């Protein structure tokens, strides 16, 4: 979605309907016809982002047939999906910031977290699923803000520690 590309490039504060229309290669009127306000446009984009990430987790977890493979799936999600690009990391941080300030966006993140935990609970108990979800989000935050590249071995160790029964 063009809106996500614009957010990834210039952040929420720099995102306008005009920039989204330009990115999408459509007239501004097409964007304003579908979205009455900038907030509606941003909500739709963030819902799409949350859906995309949730589907990636579900796909990875669906292939896990034991705890060890479920742990590997979480590591792969972090290293290969969440850290796929700086833009992906920025999108997460932008959504978190919006959610911290605006209840409509908080609803999006709460739905996303509940969906992630439900997916993780197919392989882990509720507390472990919540801990893994927090680890995923925390590592995403560190990846977006840190200057050092995340070590896959470290991620694997942390996932195994959190998910140890």
DSSP file (Angstrom, degrees, kcal/mol; ACC not computed):
  #  RESIDUE AA STRUCTURE BP1 BP2  ACC     N-H-->O    O-->H-N    N-H-->O    O-->H-N    TCO  KAPPA ALPHA  PHI   PSI    X-CA   Y-CA   Z-CA
    1    1 A X     >        0   0    0      0, 0.0     4,-1.6     0, 0.0     3,-0.4   0.000 360.0 360.0 360.0 136.2    0.0    0.0    0.0
    2    2 A X  H  >  +     0   0    0      1,-0.2     4,-2.4     2,-0.2     5,-0.2   0.834 360.0  60.6 -58.9 -35.7    1.3    3.4   -1.0
    3    3 A X  H  > S+     0   0    0      1,-0.2     4,-2.8     2,-0.2    -1,-0.2   0.919 104.0  49.2 -61.4 -43.1    0.5    4.9    2.5
    4    4 A X  H  > S+     0   0    0     -3,-0.4     4,-2.6     1,-0.2    -1,-0.2   0.876 109.7  52.2 -64.2 -36.8    2.9    2.4    4.2
    5    5 A X  H  X S+     0   0    0     -4,-1.6     4,-1.5     2,-0.2    -1,-0.2   0.914 111.1  46.9 -64.4 -42.0    5.6    3.2    1.7
    6    6 A X  H  X S+     0   0    0     -4,-2.4     4,-3.2     2,-0.2     5,-0.5   0.933 112.3  49.4 -65.9 -45.2    5.2    6.9    2.4
    7    7 A X  H  X S+     0   0    0     -4,-2.8     4,-2.5     1,-0.2    -2,-0.2   0.924 110.4  51.7 -59.1 -43.8    5.2    6.3    6.2
    8    8 A X  H  < S+     0   0    0     -4,-2.6    -1,-0.2    -5,-0.2    -2,-0.2   0.825 116.8  40.4 -61.5 -31.2    8.3    4.2    5.8
    9    9 A X  H  < S+     0   0    0     -4,-1.5    -2,-0.2    -3,-0.2    -1,-0.2   0.899 136.5   9.0 -83.8 -44.2   10.0    6.9    3.9
   10   10 A X  H  X S-     0   0    0     -4,-3.2     4,-0.6     1,-0.2    -3,-0.2   0.413  98.6-122.1-123.3   0.3    9.0   10.1    5.8
   11   11 A X  T  <  -     0   0    0     -4,-2.5     4,-0.4    -5,-0.5     3,-0.3  -0.035  42.3 -65.0  79.8 171.6    7.2    9.0    8.9
   12   12 A X  T >4 S+     0   0    0      1,-0.2     3,-1.6     2,-0.2    -1,-0.2   0.924 132.0  56.3 -61.6 -45.5    3.7    9.7   10.1
   13   13 A X  T 34 S+     0   0    0      1,-0.3    -1,-0.2    -6,-0.1    -2,-0.2   0.808 110.9  44.4 -61.7 -29.0    4.4   13.4   10.5
   14   14 A X  T 3< S+     0   0    0     -4,-0.6     2,-0.5    -3,-0.3    -1,-0.3   0.439  90.3 106.0 -93.5   0.5    5.5   13.7    6.9
   15   15 A X    <   +     0   0    0     -3,-1.6     2,-0.3    -4,-0.4    27,-0.1  -0.693  42.4 165.7 -88.2 126.4    2.6   11.6    5.5
   16   16 A X     >  -     0   0    0     -2,-0.5     4,-2.2     1,-0.1     5,-0.2  -0.897  49.6-112.8-131.4 162.6   -0.1   13.5    3.7
   17   17 A X  H  > S+     0   0    0     -2,-0.3     4,-2.6     1,-0.2     5,-0.2   0.874 118.8  55.8 -61.6 -36.3   -2.9   12.4    1.4
   18   18 A X  H  > S+     0   0    0      2,-0.2     4,-2.3     1,-0.2    -1,-0.2   0.922 107.9  46.6 -63.2 -44.9   -1.1   14.3   -1.4
   19   19 A X  H  > S+     0   0    0      2,-0.2     4,-2.6     1,-0.2    -1,-0.2   0.884 112.3  50.9 -65.7 -38.1    2.1   12.3   -0.9
   20   20 A X  H  X S+     0   0    0     -4,-2.2     4,-2.5     2,-0.2    -2,-0.2   0.924 109.8  49.7 -65.3 -43.6    0.2    9.0   -0.8
   21   21 A X  H  X>S+     0   0    0     -4,-2.6     5,-2.3     2,-0.2     4,-1.1   0.921 111.8  48.5 -60.5 -43.9   -1.6    9.9   -4.0
   22   22 A X  H ><5S+     0   0    0     -4,-2.3     3,-0.5     1,-0.2    -2,-0.2   0.930 111.9  48.8 -62.0 -45.3    1.7   10.7   -5.7
   23   23 A X  H 3<5S+     0   0    0     -4,-2.6    -1,-0.2     1,-0.2    -2,-0.2   0.883 114.3  46.1 -61.1 -39.1    3.2    7.4   -4.4
   24   24 A X  H 3<5S-     0   0    0     -4,-2.5    -1,-0.2    -5,-0.2    -2,-0.2   0.627 109.1-125.2 -79.6 -13.5    0.2    5.5   -5.7
   25   25 A X  T <<5S+     0   0    0     -4,-1.1     2,-0.3    -3,-0.5    -3,-0.2   0.852  70.4 118.7  71.2  34.5    0.2    7.3   -9.0
   26   26 A X  S   <S-     0   0    0     -5,-2.3    -1,-0.3    -6,-0.2    -2,-0.1  -0.873  72.4 -89.0-127.0 160.7   -3.4    8.3   -8.6
   27   27 A X    >>  -     0   0    0     -2,-0.3     3,-1.3     1,-0.1     4,-1.0  -0.370  36.6-117.6 -65.9 149.5   -5.1   11.7   -8.5
   28   28 A X  H >> S+     0   0    0      1,-0.3     4,-2.4     2,-0.2     3,-0.5   0.861 113.7  64.4 -54.3 -37.6   -5.5   13.2   -5.0
   29   29 A X  H 3> S+     0   0    0      1,-0.2     4,-1.7     2,-0.2    -1,-0.3   0.804  95.0  58.7 -59.1 -30.6   -9.3   13.1   -5.4
   30   30 A X  H <> S+     0   0    0     -3,-1.3     4,-1.3     2,-0.2    -1,-0.2   0.891 109.0  44.0 -66.1 -38.8   -9.1    9.3   -5.6
   31   31 A X  H <X S+     0   0    0     -4,-1.0     4,-2.3    -3,-0.5     3,-0.2   0.940 114.8  47.3 -70.6 -47.7   -7.5    9.2   -2.1
   32   32 A X  H  < S+     0   0    0     -4,-2.4    -2,-0.2     1,-0.2    -1,-0.2   0.767 107.6  58.5 -69.0 -23.0   -9.8   11.7   -0.6
   33   33 A X  H  < S+     0   0    0     -4,-1.7    -1,-0.2    -5,-0.3    -2,-0.2   0.909 114.2  36.0 -68.0 -42.0  -12.8    9.9   -2.1
   34   34 A X  H  < S+     0   0    0     -4,-1.3     2,-0.5     1,-0.2    -2,-0.2   0.769 124.4  41.1 -83.2 -27.6  -11.9    6.7   -0.3
   35   35 A X     <  -     0   0    0     -4,-2.3    -1,-0.2    -5,-0.1     6,-0.1  -0.964  62.0-164.5-128.4 115.5  -10.6    8.3    2.9
   36   36 A X  S    S+     0   0    0     -2,-0.5     2,-0.3    -3,-0.1    -1,-0.1   0.799  77.0  19.7 -68.6 -29.4  -12.5   11.2    4.4
   37   37 A X  S  > S-     0   0    0      1,-0.1     4,-1.8   -20,-0.0     5,-0.1  -0.913  76.7-113.9-137.4 163.3   -9.6   12.2    6.7
   38   38 A X  H  > S+     0   0    0     -2,-0.3     4,-2.6     1,-0.2     5,-0.2   0.874 117.6  57.5 -61.8 -37.9   -5.9   11.6    7.0
   39   39 A X  H  > S+     0   0    0      1,-0.2     4,-2.7     2,-0.2    -1,-0.2   0.897 104.5  50.8 -63.0 -40.0   -6.5    9.7   10.2
   40   40 A X  H  > S+     0   0    0      2,-0.2     4,-2.3     1,-0.2    -1,-0.2   0.912 110.8  49.6 -62.1 -41.6   -8.8    7.2    8.3
   41   41 A X  H  X S+     0   0    0     -4,-1.8     4,-2.1     2,-0.2    -2,-0.2   0.928 112.5  46.8 -61.8 -46.2   -6.1    6.7    5.8
   42   42 A X  H  X S+     0   0    0     -4,-2.6     4,-2.7     2,-0.2     5,-0.2   0.882 110.7  52.4 -65.5 -39.1   -3.5    6.1    8.5
   43   43 A X  H  X S+     0   0    0     -4,-2.7     4,-2.5     2,-0.2     5,-0.2   0.926 109.8  48.6 -62.6 -44.1   -5.8    3.7   10.3
   44   44 A X  H  X S+     0   0    0     -4,-2.3     4,-2.0     2,-0.2    -2,-0.2   0.909 113.0  48.3 -62.2 -41.4   -6.3    1.7    7.1
   45   45 A X  H  X S+     0   0    0     -4,-2.1     4,-2.5     2,-0.2    -2,-0.2   0.925 112.7  46.9 -65.6 -44.6   -2.6    1.6    6.5
   46   46 A X  H  X S+     0   0    0     -4,-2.7     4,-2.7     2,-0.2    -2,-0.2   0.855 109.7  53.5 -70.1 -33.6   -1.8    0.5   10.0
   47   47 A X  H  X S+     0   0    0     -4,-2.5     4,-2.5    -5,-0.2    -1,-0.2   0.918 110.3  48.6 -62.7 -41.4   -4.5   -2.2    9.9
   48   48 A X  H  X S+     0   0    0     -4,-2.0     4,-2.6    -5,-0.2    -2,-0.2   0.917 111.3  49.5 -64.1 -42.6   -2.9   -3.5    6.7
   49   49 A X  H  X S+     0   0    0     -4,-2.5     4,-2.4     2,-0.2     5,-0.2   0.944 112.1  47.4 -61.4 -47.7    0.5   -3.5    8.3
   50   50 A X  H  X S+     0   0    0     -4,-2.7     4,-2.5     1,-0.2    -2,-0.2   0.901 112.5  50.4 -61.1 -41.2   -0.7   -5.3   11.4
   51   51 A X  H  X S+     0   0    0     -4,-2.5     4,-2.5     2,-0.2    -1,-0.2   0.912 109.6  50.6 -62.6 -43.7   -2.5   -7.8    9.2
   52   52 A X  H  X S+     0   0    0     -4,-2.6     4,-1.7     2,-0.2    -2,-0.2   0.924 113.3  44.2 -61.7 -46.1    0.6   -8.5    7.1
   53   53 A X  H  X S+     0   0    0     -4,-2.4     4,-2.1     2,-0.2    -1,-0.2   0.908 112.8  52.0 -67.0 -41.2    2.8   -9.1   10.1
   54   54 A X  H  X S+     0   0    0     -4,-2.5     4,-2.6    -5,-0.2    -2,-0.2   0.901 108.5  51.3 -62.0 -40.5    0.2  -11.3   11.8
   55   55 A X  H  X S+     0   0    0     -4,-2.5     4,-2.6     2,-0.2    -1,-0.2   0.872 107.0  53.8 -65.0 -36.2   -0.1  -13.4    8.6
   56   56 A X  H  X S+     0   0    0     -4,-1.7     4,-2.2     2,-0.2    -1,-0.2   0.927 110.9  45.9 -63.1 -44.2    3.7  -13.8    8.5
   57   57 A X  H  X S+     0   0    0     -4,-2.1     4,-2.9     2,-0.2     5,-0.2   0.935 113.2  49.6 -63.1 -46.2    3.7  -15.1   12.1
   58   58 A X  H  X S+     0   0    0     -4,-2.6     4,-2.3     1,-0.2    -2,-0.2   0.908 110.5  50.3 -61.2 -42.2    0.7  -17.4   11.4
   59   59 A X  H  X S+     0   0    0     -4,-2.6     4,-0.8     2,-0.2    -1,-0.2   0.932 113.8  45.0 -61.5 -45.7    2.3  -18.8    8.3
   60   60 A X  H >< S+     0   0    0     -4,-2.2     3,-0.7     1,-0.2     4,-0.3   0.925 115.3  46.7 -65.0 -43.9    5.6  -19.5   10.2
   61   61 A X  H >< S+     0   0    0     -4,-2.9     3,-1.1     1,-0.2    -1,-0.2   0.804 102.9  63.8 -71.3 -28.3    3.8  -21.0   13.2
   62   62 A X  H 3< S+     0   0    0     -4,-2.3    -1,-0.2     1,-0.2    -2,-0.2   0.779 101.9  51.6 -64.6 -25.5    1.5  -23.2   11.0
   63   63 A X  T << S+     0   0    0     -4,-0.8     2,-0.5    -3,-0.7    -1,-0.2   0.546  87.6 100.0 -88.1  -7.4    4.6  -25.0    9.8
   64   64 A X    <   +     0   0    0     -3,-1.1     3,-0.1    -4,-0.3     6,-0.0  -0.683  42.3 174.9 -84.1 124.5    5.9  -25.7   13.3
   65   65 A X        +     0   0    0     -2,-0.5     2,-0.3     1,-0.1    -1,-0.1   0.337  66.0  23.5-111.6   5.6    5.1  -29.3   14.5
   66   66 A X  S  > S-     0   0    0      1,-0.1     4,-2.1     0, 0.0     5,-0.2  -0.959  89.0 -94.6-158.1 170.4    7.0  -29.2   17.8
   67   67 A X  H  > S+     0   0    0     -2,-0.3     4,-2.6     1,-0.2     5,-0.2   0.904 120.9  53.1 -59.4 -44.0    8.2  -26.7   20.4
   68   68 A X  H  > S+     0   0    0      1,-0.2     4,-2.3     2,-0.2    -1,-0.2   0.907 111.0  45.9 -61.6 -41.4   11.7  -26.5   18.9
   69   69 A X  H  > S+     0   0    0      2,-0.2     4,-2.1     1,-0.2    -1,-0.2   0.842 110.4  54.3 -70.3 -31.5   10.3  -25.7   15.4
   70   70 A X  H  X S+     0   0    0     -4,-2.1     4,-1.9     2,-0.2    -2,-0.2   0.908 108.9  48.6 -66.2 -40.7    8.0  -23.1   17.0
   71   71 A X  H  X S+     0   0    0     -4,-2.6     4,-2.2     1,-0.2    -2,-0.2   0.927 110.9  50.3 -62.1 -44.8   11.0  -21.5   18.6
   72   72 A X  H  X S+     0   0    0     -4,-2.3     4,-2.7     1,-0.2    -2,-0.2   0.873 107.5  54.7 -60.5 -37.2   12.8  -21.5   15.3
   73   73 A X  H  X S+     0   0    0     -4,-2.1     4,-2.4     2,-0.2    -1,-0.2   0.888 107.2  49.7 -65.2 -38.9    9.7  -19.9   13.7
   74   74 A X  H  X S+     0   0    0     -4,-1.9     4,-2.3     2,-0.2    -2,-0.2   0.922 111.2  49.2 -65.8 -43.6    9.8  -17.1   16.2
   75   75 A X  H  X S+     0   0    0     -4,-2.2     4,-3.0     1,-0.2     5,-0.3   0.929 112.0  48.8 -60.5 -45.2   13.5  -16.5   15.5
   76   76 A X  H  X>S+     0   0    0     -4,-2.7     4,-2.9     1,-0.2     5,-0.9   0.896 108.7  53.7 -63.2 -39.8   12.9  -16.5   11.8
   77   77 A X  I  X>S+     0   0    0     -4,-2.4     5,-3.0     3,-0.2     4,-1.3   0.948 114.1  41.9 -58.0 -48.2   10.0  -14.1   12.2
   78   78 A X  I  <>S+     0   0    0     -4,-2.3     5,-1.1     3,-0.2    -2,-0.2   0.964 123.8  34.9 -63.9 -53.0   12.3  -11.7   14.1
   79   79 A X  I  <5S+     0   0    0     -4,-3.0    -2,-0.2    -5,-0.2    -3,-0.2   0.856 130.6  27.5 -75.8 -36.4   15.3  -12.0   11.9
   80   80 A X  I  <5S+     0   0    0     -4,-2.9    -3,-0.2    -5,-0.3    -2,-0.2   0.775 132.1  25.6-100.4 -29.6   13.8  -12.4    8.5
   81   81 A X  I ><<S+     0   0    0     -4,-1.3     3,-1.3    -5,-0.9     4,-0.3   0.879 124.6  39.9-101.3 -54.0   10.4  -10.7    8.7
   82   82 A X  I 3 <S+     0   0    0     -5,-3.0     3,-0.3     1,-0.3    -3,-0.2   0.835 125.1  39.9 -68.1 -30.9   10.6   -8.0   11.3
   83   83 A X  T 3 <S+     0   0    0     -5,-1.1    -1,-0.3    -6,-0.3    -2,-0.1   0.070  79.4 115.4-104.4  23.6   14.2   -7.0   10.3
   84   84 A X  S <  S-     0   0    0     -3,-1.3     2,-0.3     1,-0.2    -1,-0.2   0.861  89.3 -10.2 -61.2 -35.6   13.5   -7.3    6.6
   85   85 A X     >  -     0   0    0     -3,-0.3     4,-1.7    -4,-0.3    -1,-0.2  -0.988  63.8-111.9-158.0 160.1   14.1   -3.6    6.1
   86   86 A X  H  > S+     0   0    0     -2,-0.3     4,-2.5     1,-0.2     5,-0.2   0.851 117.8  60.9 -62.7 -33.4   14.6   -0.4    8.0
   87   87 A X  H  > S+     0   0    0      2,-0.2     4,-2.4     1,-0.2    -1,-0.2   0.897 101.7  51.2 -61.4 -41.0   11.2    0.6    6.6
   88   88 A X  H  > S+     0   0    0      2,-0.2     4,-1.7     1,-0.2    -1,-0.2   0.917 110.9  48.5 -61.9 -43.7    9.5   -2.3    8.3
   89   89 A X  H  X S+     0   0    0     -4,-1.7     4,-1.9     1,-0.2    -2,-0.2   0.904 111.0  50.5 -63.2 -41.3   11.1   -1.4   11.6
   90   90 A X  H  X S+     0   0    0     -4,-2.5     4,-2.8     1,-0.2     5,-0.2   0.899 105.1  56.9 -64.5 -41.1   10.0    2.2   11.2
   91   91 A X  H  X S+     0   0    0     -4,-2.4     4,-2.2     1,-0.2    -1,-0.2   0.915 107.0  49.5 -57.7 -43.1    6.4    1.2   10.5
   92   92 A X  H  X S+     0   0    0     -4,-1.7     4,-2.5     1,-0.2    -1,-0.2   0.937 112.2  47.2 -60.7 -46.4    6.2   -0.7   13.7
   93   93 A X  H  X S+     0   0    0     -4,-1.9     4,-2.3     1,-0.2    -2,-0.2   0.880 110.5  52.3 -65.6 -37.4    7.6    2.3   15.7
   94   94 A X  H  X S+     0   0    0     -4,-2.8     4,-2.3     2,-0.2    -1,-0.2   0.916 110.7  47.8 -64.2 -42.2    5.3    4.7   14.0
   95   95 A X  H  X S+     0   0    0     -4,-2.2     4,-2.8    -5,-0.2    -2,-0.2   0.918 110.4  51.7 -65.0 -43.0    2.3    2.5   14.9
   96   96 A X  H  X S+     0   0    0     -4,-2.5     4,-2.1     2,-0.2    -2,-0.2   0.919 110.2  49.4 -59.3 -43.2    3.4    2.2   18.5
   97   97 A X  H  X S+     0   0    0     -4,-2.3     4,-1.0     2,-0.2    -1,-0.2   0.928 112.5  46.7 -64.0 -44.9    3.7    6.0   18.8
   98   98 A X  H >X S+     0   0    0     -4,-2.3     4,-3.3     1,-0.2     3,-0.7   0.920 111.9  51.7 -60.9 -42.9    0.3    6.5   17.3
   99   99 A X  H 3< S+     0   0    0     -4,-2.8     7,-0.2     6,-0.3    -1,-0.2   0.844 105.1  55.7 -65.1 -33.5   -1.2    3.9   19.6
  100  100 A X  H 3< S+     0   0    0     -4,-2.1    -1,-0.3    -5,-0.2    -2,-0.2   0.779 120.5  30.8 -67.9 -24.9    0.4    5.5   22.6
  101  101 A X  H << S+     0   0    0     -4,-1.0     2,-0.5    -3,-0.7    -2,-0.2   0.767 118.2  47.0-103.6 -32.1   -1.4    8.8   21.8
  102  102 A X    >X  -     0   0    0     -4,-3.3     4,-1.8    -5,-0.2     3,-0.9  -0.952  62.3-147.0-126.3 123.8   -4.6    7.9   20.0
  103  103 A X  H 3> S+     0   0    0     -2,-0.5     4,-2.1     1,-0.2     5,-0.2   0.817  97.8  61.1 -56.4 -34.7   -7.2    5.2   21.2
  104  104 A X  H 3> S+     0   0    0      1,-0.2     4,-0.9     2,-0.2    -1,-0.2   0.880 109.6  42.2 -62.5 -36.1   -8.2    4.3   17.6
  105  105 A X  H <> S+     0   0    0     -3,-0.9     4,-2.1    -7,-0.3    -6,-0.3   0.803 108.1  59.9 -79.7 -30.1   -4.6    3.2   16.9
  106  106 A X  H  X S+     0   0    0     -4,-1.8     4,-2.7    -8,-0.3    -2,-0.2   0.881 100.9  56.1 -62.6 -37.1   -4.4    1.5   20.3
  107  107 A X  H  X S+     0   0    0     -4,-2.1     4,-2.2     2,-0.2    -1,-0.2   0.893 105.9  51.3 -61.1 -39.1   -7.3   -0.7   19.3
  108  108 A X  H  X S+     0   0    0     -4,-0.9     4,-2.2     2,-0.2    -2,-0.2   0.936 112.1  45.0 -63.6 -46.8   -5.3   -1.8   16.2
  109  109 A X  H  X S+     0   0    0     -4,-2.1     4,-2.9     1,-0.2    -2,-0.2   0.881 112.0  52.4 -67.4 -36.2   -2.3   -2.7   18.3
  110  110 A X  H  X S+     0   0    0     -4,-2.7     4,-2.4     2,-0.2    -1,-0.2   0.910 110.6  47.4 -65.5 -40.7   -4.4   -4.5   20.9
  111  111 A X  H  X S+     0   0    0     -4,-2.2     4,-2.3    -5,-0.2    -2,-0.2   0.912 113.4  49.3 -63.2 -41.9   -6.1   -6.6   18.2
  112  112 A X  H  X S+     0   0    0     -4,-2.2     4,-2.5     2,-0.2    -2,-0.2   0.921 111.8  47.5 -64.0 -46.3   -2.6   -7.3   16.7
  113  113 A X  H  X S+     0   0    0     -4,-2.9     4,-2.8     1,-0.2     5,-0.2   0.902 112.0  50.3 -64.1 -40.4   -1.2   -8.4   20.0
  114  114 A X  H  X S+     0   0    0     -4,-2.4     4,-2.3    -5,-0.2    -1,-0.2   0.910 111.9  47.8 -64.2 -40.9   -4.1  -10.6   20.8
  115  115 A X  H  X S+     0   0    0     -4,-2.3     4,-2.0     2,-0.2    -2,-0.2   0.907 112.3  49.2 -65.9 -41.7   -3.9  -12.3   17.4
  116  116 A X  H  X S+     0   0    0     -4,-2.5     4,-2.6     2,-0.2    -2,-0.2   0.936 112.4  47.3 -63.4 -46.2   -0.1  -12.8   17.8
  117  117 A X  H  X S+     0   0    0     -4,-2.8     4,-2.3     1,-0.2    -2,-0.2   0.899 109.9  53.1 -64.0 -39.6   -0.6  -14.3   21.3
  118  118 A X  H  < S+     0   0    0     -4,-2.3     4,-0.3    -5,-0.2    -1,-0.2   0.905 110.8  47.9 -61.5 -40.1   -3.4  -16.6   20.1
  119  119 A X  H >< S+     0   0    0     -4,-2.0     3,-1.3     1,-0.2     4,-0.2   0.925 112.8  47.3 -65.4 -45.0   -1.1  -17.8   17.3
  120  120 A X  H >X S+     0   0    0     -4,-2.6     3,-1.9     1,-0.3     4,-1.8   0.822 101.1  67.2 -65.7 -30.7    1.8  -18.4   19.8
  121  121 A X  T 3< S+     0   0    0     -4,-2.3    -1,-0.3     1,-0.3    -2,-0.2   0.571  82.4  74.5 -71.3  -7.2   -0.5  -20.1   22.2
  122  122 A X  T <4 S+     0   0    0     -3,-1.3    -1,-0.3    -4,-0.3    -2,-0.2   0.722 116.9  19.1 -70.0 -19.6   -0.9  -23.0   19.7
  123  123 A X  T <4 S+     0   0    0     -3,-1.9     2,-0.3    -4,-0.2    -2,-0.2   0.558 128.8  40.3-123.6 -17.8    2.6  -24.0   20.8
  124  124 A X  S  < S-     0   0    0     -4,-1.8    -1,-0.2   -54,-0.1    39,-0.0  -0.913  84.3 -97.7-134.7 157.4    3.2  -22.3   24.1
  125  125 A X     >  -     0   0    0     -2,-0.3     4,-2.7    38,-0.1     5,-0.2  -0.226  48.2 -97.2 -68.8 169.1    1.2  -21.6   27.3
  126  126 A X  H  > S+     0   0    0      1,-0.2     4,-2.3     2,-0.2     5,-0.2   0.882 122.3  48.1 -59.9 -44.1   -0.4  -18.1   27.7
  127  127 A X  H  > S+     0   0    0      2,-0.2     4,-2.4     1,-0.2    -1,-0.2   0.914 113.7  47.3 -64.5 -41.5    2.3  -16.6   29.9
  128  128 A X  H  > S+     0   0    0      2,-0.2     4,-3.0     1,-0.2     5,-0.2   0.907 110.7  52.3 -66.2 -41.2    5.1  -17.8   27.5
  129  129 A X  H  X S+     0   0    0     -4,-2.7     4,-2.4     1,-0.2    -2,-0.2   0.916 110.9  47.5 -60.4 -42.4    3.1  -16.5   24.5
  130  130 A X  H  X S+     0   0    0     -4,-2.3     4,-2.3    -5,-0.2    -2,-0.2   0.916 112.5  49.3 -65.2 -42.0    2.8  -13.1   26.1
  131  131 A X  H  X S+     0   0    0     -4,-2.4     4,-2.4     2,-0.2    -2,-0.2   0.903 111.8  48.2 -63.3 -41.7    6.5  -13.1   27.0
  132  132 A X  H  X S+     0   0    0     -4,-3.0     4,-2.8     2,-0.2    -2,-0.2   0.900 110.1  52.2 -65.6 -40.0    7.5  -14.1   23.4
  133  133 A X  H  X S+     0   0    0     -4,-2.4     4,-2.4    -5,-0.2    -2,-0.2   0.922 111.3  47.1 -61.3 -43.6    5.2  -11.4   22.0
  134  134 A X  H  X S+     0   0    0     -4,-2.3     4,-3.0     2,-0.2    -2,-0.2   0.890 111.3  51.7 -65.1 -39.1    6.9   -8.8   24.3
  135  135 A X  H  X S+     0   0    0     -4,-2.4     4,-2.9     2,-0.2     5,-0.3   0.935 109.6  49.7 -62.0 -46.0   10.4  -10.1   23.3
  136  136 A X  H  X S+     0   0    0     -4,-2.8     4,-1.9     1,-0.2    -2,-0.2   0.944 114.9  43.6 -57.6 -49.0    9.5   -9.8   19.6
  137  137 A X  H  X S+     0   0    0     -4,-2.4     4,-2.2     1,-0.2    -2,-0.2   0.904 114.3  50.3 -66.2 -40.7    8.2   -6.2   20.1
  138  138 A X  H  X S+     0   0    0     -4,-3.0     4,-2.6     1,-0.2    -2,-0.2   0.913 110.9  47.8 -64.3 -42.7   11.2   -5.3   22.3
  139  139 A X  H  X S+     0   0    0     -4,-2.9     4,-2.5     2,-0.2    -1,-0.2   0.856 109.8  54.2 -66.8 -33.0   13.8   -6.7   19.8
  140  140 A X  H  X S+     0   0    0     -4,-1.9     4,-2.2    -5,-0.3    -2,-0.2   0.923 109.0  48.3 -64.1 -43.5   12.0   -4.8   17.1
  141  141 A X  H  X S+     0   0    0     -4,-2.2     4,-2.1     2,-0.2     5,-0.3   0.932 112.5  47.9 -61.8 -46.3   12.3   -1.6   19.1
  142  142 A X  H  X S+     0   0    0     -4,-2.6     4,-2.9     1,-0.2    -2,-0.2   0.890 111.5  51.6 -62.1 -38.5   16.0   -2.2   19.7
  143  143 A X  H  < S+     0   0    0     -4,-2.5    -1,-0.2     1,-0.2    -2,-0.2   0.878 111.4  46.3 -66.1 -37.3   16.5   -3.0   16.1
  144  144 A X  H  < S+     0   0    0     -4,-2.2    -1,-0.2     1,-0.2    -2,-0.2   0.852 125.9  29.0 -72.7 -34.2   14.8    0.2   15.0
  145  145 A X  H  < S+     0   0    0     -4,-2.1    -2,-0.2    -5,-0.2    -3,-0.2   0.685 102.5  90.0-102.4 -21.0   16.7    2.4   17.4
  146  146 A X     <  -     0   0    0     -4,-2.9     4,-0.1    -5,-0.3    -4,-0.0  -0.251  61.4-146.8 -78.5 165.3   20.0    0.6   17.9
  147  147 A X  S    S+     0   0    0      2,-0.1     2,-0.3    -2,-0.0    -1,-0.1   0.539  75.9  78.8-105.8 -11.2   23.1    1.1   16.0
  148  148 A X  S    S-     0   0    0      1,-0.0     2,-0.2     3,-0.0    -2,-0.1  -0.768  85.7-111.2-100.1 144.5   24.4   -2.5   16.2
  149  149 A X        -     0   0    0     -2,-0.3     2,-0.3     1,-0.1    -2,-0.1  -0.492  39.1-107.1 -70.9 140.4   23.0   -5.3   14.0
  150  150 A X        -     0   0    0     -2,-0.2     2,-0.5     1,-0.1    -1,-0.1  -0.522  29.4-129.1 -72.9 131.4   21.0   -7.9   15.9
  151  151 A X     >  -     0   0    0     -2,-0.3     4,-2.2     1,-0.1     3,-0.2  -0.706   5.9-148.5 -84.3 120.9   22.9  -11.2   16.3
  152  152 A X  H  > S+     0   0    0     -2,-0.5     4,-2.5     1,-0.2     5,-0.2   0.840  98.6  55.8 -58.4 -33.9   20.8  -14.2   15.3
  153  153 A X  H  > S+     0   0    0      2,-0.2     4,-2.3     1,-0.2    -1,-0.2   0.909 107.4  48.8 -65.4 -41.5   22.5  -16.4   17.9
  154  154 A X  H  > S+     0   0    0     -3,-0.2     4,-2.5     2,-0.2    -2,-0.2   0.934 110.9  50.3 -61.8 -46.6   21.5  -14.0   20.6
  155  155 A X  H  X S+     0   0    0     -4,-2.2     4,-2.6     1,-0.2     5,-0.2   0.922 110.3  49.9 -58.8 -45.1   17.9  -13.9   19.3
  156  156 A X  H  X S+     0   0    0     -4,-2.5     4,-2.2     1,-0.2    -1,-0.2   0.912 111.0  49.4 -61.5 -43.0   17.7  -17.7   19.3
  157  157 A X  H  X S+     0   0    0     -4,-2.3     4,-2.3     1,-0.2    -1,-0.2   0.917 112.4  47.4 -62.3 -42.7   19.1  -17.9   22.9
  158  158 A X  H  X S+     0   0    0     -4,-2.5     4,-2.7     2,-0.2     5,-0.2   0.900 110.7  51.0 -68.1 -40.3   16.5  -15.3   24.1
  159  159 A X  H  X S+     0   0    0     -4,-2.6     4,-2.1     1,-0.2    -1,-0.2   0.925 112.4  47.5 -61.8 -43.3   13.6  -17.1   22.4
  160  160 A X  H  < S+     0   0    0     -4,-2.2     4,-0.4    -5,-0.2    -2,-0.2   0.883 111.9  50.0 -66.9 -37.7   14.6  -20.4   24.0
  161  161 A X  H >< S+     0   0    0     -4,-2.3     3,-0.9     1,-0.2    -2,-0.2   0.940 113.2  45.1 -64.9 -46.7   15.0  -18.8   27.4
  162  162 A X  H 3< S+     0   0    0     -4,-2.7    -2,-0.2     1,-0.2    -1,-0.2   0.877 117.7  44.5 -65.1 -36.5   11.6  -17.1   27.3
  163  163 A X  T 3< S+     0   0    0     -4,-2.1    -1,-0.2    -5,-0.2     2,-0.2   0.344  81.0 123.9 -94.6   7.9    9.9  -20.2   26.0
  164  164 A X    <         0   0    0     -3,-0.9    -3,-0.0    -4,-0.4    -4,-0.0  -0.506 360.0 360.0 -67.0 131.0   11.6  -22.7   28.4
  165  165 A X              0   0    0     -2,-0.2    -1,-0.1   -41,-0.0    -4,-0.0   0.453 360.0 360.0 -88.5 360.0    9.0  -24.6   30.2
